[in-house]
Amino acid sequence: MQLNLYNSLTRKMELFTPIDPENKQVTFYSCGPTVYDYAHIGNFRAFLNADVLRRTLESIGYDVKQVMNITDVGHMTEDNLADGGGEDKMEVATVRLQEAKKSGTLPSDVDIDPGDPLAVAEFYAQAFIEDAKSLGIRVVDDAKIDASLLPRPTNYIPQMISMVQSLVDSNNAYVASDGVVYFDVESFPNYGELSGNTLDALRSGEGGRVSKETQAVKRNPADFMLWKPDATHVMRWPSPWGDGYPGWHLECSSMATELLGDVIDIHSGGEDNIFPHHECEIAQSCCASGCDSFANYWFHTRFLLVDGGKMSKSKGNFYTLRDLVEKGATPAAIRLELIRTHYRSNANFTMQGLKDSQRQVDRWRRLAQWLCEHGDVKIDGDGPLQNTVQNFKSAMCEDLNVAGAIGFLSEAVSNYAVDSVPESGCGCTTLRDEYNALLEMDSVLGVLNLCDTACTDSLDVSKIDCLIEERLSARENKDWSRADEIRDELLAIGIAIKDSSDGTTWTRIVQ
């Protein structure tokens, strides 16, 4: 089975062919978070789609080496500018937390020195890793064995300085009169190929968005920063051009090259990364390596909307993973809700959609448990799930058609009544084989095996169990009024119960 993937660079669907087809090795670089705060669900949509792409490749036999950076320096607040204007986001974070500490509003869970940017970065990096792990993002598990797969730019400063020096030596970069090292975009004829920008358009549009002083020292308004000397910057390192810090675009090029090679198979990110970040990465990477390309396939996820609009704290529709978990959502439901809309379409996140995803996950989990419990039961021929695996993978191999794949899976699942006892057939396959087929498909979706214990950490589980026991006693005594009152009490704290011949079970619902 082969993967057809849309390539943002060529703007067309292409048959995926790795650099090393004989060994089926794939190199994959994903732009990760800047750890100045908790990652929000819009960030995670891009990370999860990259994870689904990786899982799809692995499901058809590829061995994927994925790297995801965790940016801890140099990412500027005005990152829509190639030059990276504004302030370093890590420096902004330290100021924000210092002010919160002075005012007594520092969150109780932030146990760090707010004046130490590396401590702030590490705190939010660990928070991201915890969140990503709970959502089943595989590169996080890989990093337990090889920490370099989640690289921090602050650990690769020598490689960045070396790349800048090579670009200066090859006349692809220059030191301006203000001491800043800029990449000369006119030295790379393909600049703008990924984003569709032209130098003429950039020349006319950039001037009013950065200071006149900066424009005066640049050869072209679109030239972007590689290294900025700044003796006052809170995070700075010695370099041939003075103590300072690297440009944001430089970081990913240096780390991807160091960890994966001069040319890689796939590079992913959100659509906001296309320009300027990825455009600049291509230019500096190709000029530094002398290769014609940096990544052969570019994979970009469209923006996430919330309730039909842009996510905003002022609108009250801004969510981190932790916000949703606090409302009773499970990581499995959040993951499914964020991946079920095609990555090249804007997804619209709603609480109702999240509830629907939770019901879908619950249905699959009940079936998985039922198949496992009756695993020894023989069936006639291959079961519906086994017959669906091929169609499921075919859908995923058509540019990650998740909705189509879920449609095939849901149709197969509808063949089973999990409240019944299955009749044994005379075939040589069993319901255990059906269970394995379900897990094979879920290895791509990645929802069934997610641990949802984090969602019950804030609950008084013993109280819930006591209420359920009291309700069972009321039912036995035919005190239906009290039984209904207890059901309502549980619903009020976000707990739904289900009665069956095996007893009463409960799940947490989204509030």
CORHU-V43054 format. One record per residue. N is the residue number from 1. PHI is phi in whole degrees, 0 to 359 (* if undefined). PSI is psi in whole degrees, 0 to 359 (999 if undefined). Layout:
<<N:PHI:PSI> <N:PHI:PSI>>
This chain:
<<1:*:138> <2:240:151> <3:261:127> <4:260:123> <5:228:135> <6:286:130> <7:255:115> <8:299:334> <9:289:317> <10:264:350> <11:59:40> <12:206:164> <13:284:136> <14:224:149> <15:286:123> <16:288:123> <17:229:114> <18:287:165> <19:298:325> <20:243:75> <21:291:331> <22:296:316> <23:266:1> <24:53:42> <25:265:135> <26:235:130> <27:257:132> <28:220:118> <29:247:128> <30:242:130> <31:290:122> <32:259:201> <33:278:157> <34:262:119> <35:269:66> <36:253:358> <37:193:180> <38:290:140> <39:290:142> <40:260:173> <41:292:337> <42:294:318> <43:301:313> <44:292:335> <45:299:316> <46:294:318> <47:294:321> <48:289:323> <49:295:323> <50:296:322> <51:294:321> <52:295:320> <53:299:314> <54:300:313> <55:297:324> <56:296:315> <57:300:317> <58:292:328> <59:291:339> <60:252:19> <61:104:5> <62:272:151> <63:257:113> <64:255:128> <65:254:109> <66:250:137> <67:239:133> <68:231:120> <69:284:151> <70:240:99> <71:286:122> <72:237:14> <73:192:151> <74:84:352> <75:276:117> <76:269:157> <77:293:327> <78:261:66> <79:279:3> <80:282:349> <81:266:135> <82:302:328> <83:283:347> <84:69:68> <85:277:177> <86:85:216> <87:244:158> <88:294:128> <89:298:329> <90:291:323> <91:292:322> <92:298:320> <93:296:319> <94:294:320> <95:296:316> <96:300:315> <97:288:325> <98:297:317> <99:295:322> <100:295:322> <101:294:317> <102:297:323> <103:273:355> <104:79:15> <105:253:12> <106:296:126> <107:306:141> <108:296:337> <109:276:355> <110:265:88> <111:259:75> <112:215:169> <113:277:107> <114:294:349> <115:270:357> <116:255:104> <117:298:327> <118:291:324> <119:292:320> <120:298:315> <121:298:317> <122:293:322> <123:300:310> <124:286:333> <125:296:315> <126:294:324> <127:297:318> <128:298:316> <129:299:318> <130:298:315> <131:295:315> <132:296:323> <133:295:317> <134:295:335> <135:268:1> <136:78:27> <137:282:116> <138:294:327> <139:299:334> <140:293:319> <141:293:321> <142:301:322> <143:291:344> <144:294:329> <145:268:321> <146:228:96> <147:297:339> <148:293:346> <149:285:348> <150:238:68> <151:287:147> <152:257:131> <153:306:326> <154:296:345> <155:268:359> <156:234:26> <157:299:316> <158:301:320> <159:294:325> <160:292:316> <161:299:320> <162:297:318> <163:295:317> <164:299:317> <165:298:320> <166:294:325> <167:289:325> <168:293:317> <169:296:328> <170:268:7> <171:65:22> <172:270:351> <173:218:161> <174:212:156> <175:264:118> <176:280:172> <177:294:341> <178:271:5> <179:88:351> <180:283:140> <181:268:122> <182:246:147> <183:277:135> <184:271:102> <185:296:333> <186:289:348> <187:277:353> <188:237:99> <189:302:334> <190:271:8> <191:298:126> <192:104:352> <193:296:320> <194:289:314> <195:270:343> <196:85:6> <197:284:152> <198:245:155> <199:296:327> <200:296:317> <201:293:319> <202:293:323> <203:297:321> <204:279:336> <205:264:336> <206:281:329> <207:305:319> <208:279:359> <209:253:356> <210:227:167> <211:295:153> <212:297:328> <213:296:318> <214:294:314> <215:299:327> <216:294:333> <217:264:353> <218:265:146> <219:288:325> <220:222:139> <221:304:334> <222:274:353> <223:303:138> <224:241:156> <225:286:136> <226:253:320> <227:210:135> <228:238:115> <229:292:131> <230:199:99> <231:289:349> <232:261:350> <233:295:139> <234:295:333> <235:238:111> <236:213:157> <237:220:152> <238:290:147> <239:205:169> <240:298:344> <241:252:13> <242:105:161> <243:297:130> <244:183:209> <245:217:160> <246:277:160> <247:286:150> <248:301:317> <249:295:326> <250:299:325> <251:300:310> <252:294:321> <253:300:315> <254:295:315> <255:288:320> <256:297:317> <257:295:316> <258:295:320> <259:264:335> <260:236:342> <261:117:171> <262:294:325> <263:235:129> <264:243:165> <265:285:306> <266:228:140> <267:231:129> <268:237:163> <269:177:181> <270:279:163> <271:297:336> <272:289:346> <273:279:343> <274:304:308> <275:226:131> <276:266:347> <277:303:303> <278:287:328> <279:299:318> <280:289:323> <281:303:313> <282:301:312> <283:299:308> <284:289:325> <285:292:313> <286:296:318> <287:291:326> <288:287:323> <289:270:336> <290:81:7> <291:270:157> <292:285:339> <293:219:163> <294:252:309> <295:230:137> <296:281:332> <297:228:133> <298:245:129> <299:237:117> <300:233:135> <301:263:135> <302:287:165> <303:295:153> <304:263:127> <305:263:156> <306:234:120> <307:54:38> <308:83:0> <309:225:179> <310:290:138> <311:293:132> <312:207:135> <313:296:323> <314:293:333> <315:273:352> <316:75:17> <317:241:29> <318:260:121> <319:233:132> <320:265:170> <321:303:319> <322:294:326> <323:299:316> <324:289:322> <325:297:321> <326:298:331> <327:278:357> <328:105:0> <329:287:148> <330:263:150> <331:305:325> <332:297:315> <333:294:320> <334:297:315> <335:301:310> <336:298:318> <337:296:326> <338:277:344> <339:250:350> <340:282:341> <341:270:138> <342:305:139> <343:296:338> <344:266:12> <345:240:149> <346:293:127> <347:269:145> <348:247:108> <349:275:128> <350:224:158> <351:293:327> <352:294:319> <353:299:322> <354:295:320> <355:295:320> <356:297:320> <357:295:322> <358:297:318> <359:297:322> <360:297:314> <361:298:316> <362:300:320> <363:296:315> <364:294:322> <365:291:321> <366:297:320> <367:294:317> <368:300:317> <369:295:318> <370:296:315> <371:297:322> <372:292:318> <373:295:328> <374:250:29> <375:303:332> <376:278:351> <377:290:127> <378:278:149> <379:233:160> <380:275:112> <381:73:188> <382:287:142> <383:281:172> <384:299:326> <385:291:318> <386:298:322> <387:286:349> <388:265:340> <389:306:315> <390:297:314> <391:295:321> <392:301:310> <393:292:324> <394:298:319> <395:296:316> <396:296:330> <397:280:356> <398:261:72> <399:58:41> <400:58:60> <401:280:77> <402:296:318> <403:299:318> <404:295:318> <405:297:316> <406:296:324> <407:300:315> <408:298:316> <409:296:315> <410:297:322> <411:297:319> <412:293:319> <413:297:327> <414:295:349> <415:284:349> <416:248:140> <417:250:102> <418:284:354> <419:268:3> <420:252:167> <421:261:121> <422:290:145> <423:273:140> <424:280:137> <425:263:197> <426:239:15> <427:279:184> <428:257:359> <429:256:161> <430:230:173> <431:294:340> <432:296:323> <433:294:323> <434:294:319> <435:301:316> <436:295:325> <437:294:320> <438:298:317> <439:294:327> <440:296:319> <441:289:321> <442:291:340> <443:299:339> <444:271:314> <445:288:320> <446:73:39> <447:245:329> <448:293:326> <449:264:7> <450:289:137> <451:275:124> <452:258:18> <453:297:332> <454:301:333> <455:282:348> <456:253:359> <457:300:325> <458:272:2> <459:264:152> <460:270:88> <461:297:323> <462:297:323> <463:295:318> <464:298:314> <465:299:320> <466:295:319> <467:295:321> <468:294:319> <469:297:318> <470:297:321> <471:294:318> <472:299:319> <473:296:319> <474:297:320> <475:294:319> <476:297:326> <477:271:7> <478:58:32> <479:268:74> <480:295:328> <481:297:314> <482:293:321> <483:300:318> <484:292:323> <485:299:318> <486:294:319> <487:303:317> <488:293:323> <489:299:317> <490:293:318> <491:298:325> <492:296:332> <493:259:14> <494:86:26> <495:243:123> <496:256:138> <497:244:155> <498:223:127> <499:266:138> <500:212:178> <501:296:339> <502:269:0> <503:121:196> <504:250:129> <505:243:159> <506:226:154> <507:223:153> <508:273:136> <509:249:158> <510:287:127> <511:281:999>>
